[in-house]
Amino acid sequence: ATAKTQVSAINNQLGEDVGISVENATDAVKESSDVILLKKDLNVLAEGVIEGRKAFANMSKYIKITASSNFGNICAVVVAGILLPFFPMTSIQLLLLNLLYDILCFVLPWDKVDEEMLHKPLEWSGKRLRGFITFFGPLSSVFDLITFAFLYFLLCPWITGGSFKALSIAEQQHFITCFQTGWFLESMWTQVLILQLLRTKKVPFIQSMPGKPVVVVTIIGIVLFTLLPYTALGEMLGLCAMPLIYYAFLISVVILYLLLVSFAKYVYIGKTNNLV
């Protein structure tokens, strides 16, 4: 009776009837079965369902957050390409930034999943993905454009001693290097931290702690990439040391961005009753 109850519960979780056999069953029975048990315990089926839901939830996080972040960055790059007399970031810097983000996403399979997300199967919806991208993507574009304006009109002229067009060739190159470093750091901070914010419907680090590998990689990545402009490797990559006033701006922008996204997340969940 207990075994029948377990099988019935598993079928309810899966949403359909599932054929189950044991390892020493006949070949005909095993071929017609959906699941073959390698040990005498029906609980492994329920555990497998839970692990599958965890994997699907983490996969959905990666796709939705990455797609919305890339959409926002692309919009910002297009605007910058039209308005600026130089590229806002070099190709090698973009690749390096994507490498850090991909490494962080690589550990997402070890991230924790909120308990309520495991109670029923999650559904994949292209329409929901499109809505997520168009809702959250433009938010990052707004802060990218604010960073562009601060760097081009205020910080870089202050560092180099004049507006871009009034500078010599060498001074213009220094202007460009400072600008690209500034956006590199702002993009890195916002992309990494937004992953932590949108990985859960709850308040991150307070109501929902991420997995330890995710926390470790996040901290190491932020520290190493923030220090990169002060190294010889950073100089080779076209980065330069930034003044303290820039970091005051960076922290302010990141805090405002996270607050806005937190409010947007609250609104989005209220409208869709879902995040991932």
C-alpha positions in Angstrom: 0.0 0.0 0.0 2.9 2.3 0.8 4.6 1.7 -2.5 1.3 2.3 -4.4 0.9 5.6 -2.5 4.5 6.6 -3.4 4.0 5.8 -7.1 0.7 7.7 -7.2 2.3 10.7 -5.6 5.1 10.6 -8.2 2.7 10.3 -11.1 0.8 13.3 -9.7 4.1 15.3 -9.6 5.0 14.3 -13.2 1.5 15.0 -14.4 1.2 11.7 -16.2 1.3 7.9 -15.8 4.9 6.5 -15.6 5.9 2.9 -16.1 8.3 1.7 -13.5 10.2 -1.6 -13.3 13.1 -3.0 -11.3 16.5 -3.9 -12.5 16.0 -7.7 -12.5 12.7 -7.5 -14.4 12.3 -9.3 -17.7 13.6 -7.5 -20.8 10.1 -7.0 -22.2 9.0 -5.3 -19.0 12.1 -3.1 -18.9 11.8 -2.0 -22.5 8.2 -0.9 -22.0 9.0 1.0 -18.8 9.8 4.7 -18.5 12.0 4.2 -15.4 14.1 1.3 -14.2 14.9 1.3 -10.5 18.5 0.3 -9.7 17.8 -0.1 -6.0 14.7 -1.0 -4.0 13.5 2.5 -3.0 10.8 4.5 -4.7 12.0 7.7 -3.0 14.7 8.0 -5.6 12.0 8.9 -8.2 10.7 11.8 -6.0 14.3 12.9 -5.5 14.9 12.8 -9.2 11.9 15.0 -9.9 13.0 17.5 -7.3 16.6 17.6 -8.8 15.1 18.1 -12.3 13.0 21.0 -11.1 16.1 22.6 -9.5 18.0 22.2 -12.7 15.2 23.7 -14.8 14.8 26.6 -12.4 18.5 27.4 -12.5 18.6 27.1 -16.3 15.6 29.5 -16.5 17.5 32.0 -14.3 20.5 31.9 -16.6 18.5 32.3 -19.8 16.2 35.1 -18.7 18.8 37.2 -16.7 21.5 36.8 -19.4 19.1 37.6 -22.2 17.7 40.7 -20.5 21.2 41.9 -19.5 22.5 41.5 -23.0 19.4 43.2 -24.5 20.1 46.2 -22.2 23.8 46.4 -23.1 23.1 46.1 -26.8 20.7 49.0 -26.7 23.3 51.1 -24.8 26.0 50.2 -27.3 23.8 51.1 -30.2 23.1 54.5 -28.7 26.7 55.1 -27.8 27.8 54.0 -31.3 25.6 56.7 -32.8 26.4 59.5 -30.3 30.0 58.9 -29.3 33.1 59.5 -31.6 34.7 56.2 -30.3 33.6 52.8 -29.2 32.4 52.6 -25.6 34.4 49.4 -25.0 36.9 47.4 -27.0 36.2 43.9 -28.3 38.7 42.3 -25.9 37.2 44.1 -23.0 33.7 42.9 -24.0 35.0 39.4 -24.3 36.6 39.6 -20.9 33.4 40.9 -19.3 31.4 38.1 -20.9 34.0 35.6 -19.7 33.5 36.7 -16.1 29.7 36.5 -16.4 29.9 33.1 -18.0 32.1 31.8 -15.2 29.6 33.1 -12.7 26.7 31.4 -14.6 28.8 28.2 -14.8 28.2 27.7 -11.1 24.5 28.3 -11.2 23.7 24.6 -11.3 25.0 24.6 -7.6 22.7 27.5 -6.7 19.9 27.1 -4.2 16.3 27.1 -5.4 13.5 28.5 -3.2 11.4 25.8 -1.7 8.1 27.0 -3.2 9.5 26.7 -6.7 9.8 22.9 -6.2 6.1 22.3 -5.4 5.0 22.0 -9.0 6.6 21.8 -12.4 7.8 25.1 -14.0 6.7 25.8 -17.5 8.8 27.3 -20.3 7.2 30.1 -22.2 8.7 32.1 -25.0 6.1 34.8 -24.4 7.1 35.1 -20.7 10.8 35.2 -21.7 10.1 38.1 -24.1 8.1 39.9 -21.4 11.0 39.5 -18.9 13.6 40.8 -21.4 11.6 43.8 -22.5 10.7 44.6 -18.8 14.1 44.4 -17.2 16.5 45.0 -20.1 15.8 48.7 -20.6 16.5 49.4 -16.9 20.2 48.5 -17.4 20.3 50.7 -20.6 19.1 53.7 -18.6 22.0 53.4 -16.1 24.5 52.7 -18.9 23.5 55.9 -20.5 23.8 57.8 -17.2 27.3 56.4 -16.9 28.1 57.4 -20.5 27.0 61.0 -19.8 28.9 61.2 -16.5 32.1 59.8 -18.1 32.0 61.9 -21.3 30.8 65.2 -20.0 32.2 65.3 -16.5 34.9 62.8 -15.3 37.0 62.2 -18.5 37.2 66.0 -19.3 38.2 66.6 -15.6 40.9 63.9 -15.8 42.3 64.9 -19.2 41.9 68.6 -18.9 39.3 69.4 -21.6 36.5 68.1 -23.8 37.2 65.3 -26.2 37.4 67.3 -29.4 39.6 70.0 -27.9 42.3 67.5 -26.9 45.4 66.3 -28.7 45.7 62.8 -30.2 47.5 61.5 -27.1 45.0 63.1 -24.7 42.1 61.8 -26.7 43.5 58.3 -26.4 43.7 58.8 -22.6 40.2 60.1 -22.6 39.0 57.0 -24.4 40.9 54.7 -22.1 39.3 56.3 -19.0 35.8 56.2 -20.6 36.2 52.5 -21.5 37.5 51.6 -18.1 34.6 53.4 -16.4 32.0 51.6 -18.4 33.8 48.2 -18.1 33.7 48.5 -14.3 30.1 49.7 -14.2 28.9 46.9 -16.6 30.8 44.3 -14.5 29.3 45.4 -11.2 25.7 45.7 -12.5 25.7 42.4 -14.5 27.2 40.4 -11.6 25.0 41.9 -8.9 21.8 41.8 -11.0 22.2 38.0 -11.2 22.0 37.9 -7.4 18.9 40.1 -7.3 16.9 38.3 -10.0 17.8 34.8 -9.0 14.9 34.7 -6.5 11.5 36.2 -5.9 12.6 36.9 -2.3 15.0 39.5 -0.9 18.5 38.0 -1.7 20.9 37.3 1.1 18.1 38.0 3.7 15.2 35.7 2.7 17.0 33.6 0.2 20.7 32.8 0.4 22.5 31.7 -2.9 24.6 28.6 -3.0 28.1 28.9 -1.6 29.8 28.4 -5.0 27.8 31.3 -6.4 28.7 33.6 -3.5 32.4 32.7 -3.7 32.7 33.2 -7.5 30.7 36.5 -7.2 33.0 38.0 -4.6 36.3 36.8 -6.2 35.1 38.0 -9.7 34.1 41.5 -8.4 37.4 41.9 -6.5 39.7 40.7 -9.2 38.1 42.6 -12.0 37.9 45.8 -10.0 41.6 45.6 -9.3 42.4 44.6 -12.9 42.9 48.3 -14.2 45.7 48.7 -11.6 47.7 45.8 -13.0 50.0 45.4 -16.0 47.5 43.0 -17.6 44.8 45.6 -17.3 47.1 48.2 -19.0 47.6 45.7 -21.8 43.8 45.3 -22.1 43.4 49.1 -22.5 42.3 49.8 -18.9 43.6 52.4 -16.6 43.5 53.4 -12.9 40.4 55.5 -12.0 40.2 58.3 -9.4 38.3 57.8 -6.1 35.6 60.1 -7.3 34.7 57.6 -10.0 34.1 54.8 -7.4 31.9 57.1 -5.4 29.8 57.5 -8.6 30.0 53.8 -9.3 28.7 52.8 -5.9 25.9 55.4 -6.1 24.8 54.2 -9.6 24.9 50.5 -8.5 22.8 51.2 -5.4 20.3 53.2 -7.4 20.2 50.5 -10.1 19.6 47.7 -7.6 16.9 49.7 -5.8 15.1 50.3 -9.1 15.4 46.7 -10.2 14.1 45.6 -6.7 11.0 47.8 -7.2 10.6 46.6 -10.8 10.8 43.0 -9.6 8.1 43.7 -7.0 5.9 45.2 -9.8 6.7 42.3 -12.2 5.8 39.6 -9.7 2.6 41.4 -8.9 1.7 41.4 -12.6 2.8 37.9 -13.5 2.8 36.1 -10.1 6.1 34.7 -11.1 9.8 35.6 -11.7 11.6 32.7 -13.1 
